[in-house]
Amino acid sequence: MEKFTFRILWLDNNVAIAIDHIIGNNLSPLTSYFFWPRNDAWEQLKTELDSKPWISENDKIDLLNKTTEIINFWQEEGKKQSLKQVEDQFPGFIFAGSN
């Protein structure tokens, strides 16, 4: 069972990424939204995850790898894909957006 999920704002000029902790059937916000390319969302998420010693190193690596996938997909495909297509690419993540 997954322990974490992503909340993603899929916008024309930015992608914003936040992580929620899954507790039973509930979501608890783990981080605020971090924006790319406005800020270095990956580095900000890494710092935020590193400040939570109860998250395992493997989970941190997995979350940062998924963050990289999201950012890369947004940079390469973001403007060409509908929000529905993006949701299909990243099932289980929570999306909101403007396209």
C-alpha positions in Angstrom: 0.0 0.0 0.0 1.2 3.5 -0.9 2.2 5.7 2.0 2.3 9.0 0.0 0.6 10.7 -3.0 1.2 13.9 -4.9 -1.1 16.9 -5.3 -0.2 18.6 -8.5 -1.3 22.0 -10.0 -0.7 21.6 -13.8 -0.5 25.1 -15.1 0.7 26.7 -18.4 3.7 28.4 -17.0 4.4 26.4 -13.8 3.8 23.0 -12.2 3.3 23.0 -8.5 4.0 19.8 -6.5 2.9 18.9 -3.0 3.1 15.6 -1.1 0.4 14.1 1.1 0.8 11.4 3.6 -1.8 8.6 3.3 -3.1 7.5 6.7 -5.8 4.8 6.3 -8.3 6.3 4.0 -7.3 9.9 4.7 -4.8 12.3 3.3 -2.7 14.5 5.5 -0.7 17.3 3.9 3.0 16.6 4.3 4.4 19.6 2.3 3.1 22.8 0.9 3.1 23.4 -2.9 6.5 24.0 -4.5 6.6 25.6 -7.9 8.7 24.7 -10.9 10.4 26.5 -12.8 9.5 29.6 -10.6 11.6 28.0 -7.8 13.7 24.8 -7.6 10.8 22.6 -6.5 12.9 19.5 -6.4 15.5 21.0 -4.1 12.8 22.5 -1.9 11.0 19.1 -1.6 14.3 17.4 -0.8 14.9 19.9 2.1 11.4 19.4 3.3 11.6 15.6 3.2 15.1 15.7 4.9 13.5 17.6 7.8 11.2 14.7 8.5 13.4 12.0 10.0 10.5 9.5 10.2 10.4 9.1 6.4 12.7 6.3 5.3 15.6 7.0 2.9 14.0 4.7 0.3 10.7 6.6 0.5 12.6 10.0 0.1 14.4 8.7 -2.9 11.2 7.3 -4.4 9.3 10.6 -3.8 12.2 12.7 -5.3 12.4 10.4 -8.4 8.6 10.8 -8.9 9.1 14.6 -8.6 11.7 14.4 -11.3 9.4 12.4 -13.5 6.6 15.0 -13.0 8.8 18.0 -13.7 10.4 16.4 -16.8 7.0 15.4 -18.2 5.7 18.9 -17.6 8.7 20.4 -19.4 8.6 18.0 -22.4 4.8 17.3 -22.8 3.0 19.7 -20.5 1.6 22.1 -23.1 0.8 19.3 -25.5 -1.2 17.1 -23.1 -4.7 17.6 -21.7 -5.1 17.3 -18.0 -6.9 14.0 -18.6 -3.8 12.6 -20.5 -1.5 13.8 -17.6 -3.8 12.1 -15.1 -3.6 8.9 -17.1 0.2 9.1 -17.1 0.4 9.5 -13.3 -2.5 7.4 -11.9 -3.2 7.8 -8.2 -1.9 11.4 -8.1 -4.3 14.3 -7.5 -4.4 16.9 -10.2 -5.9 20.3 -10.7 -5.0 22.6 -13.6 -5.9 25.1 -16.2 -5.8 23.1 -19.4 
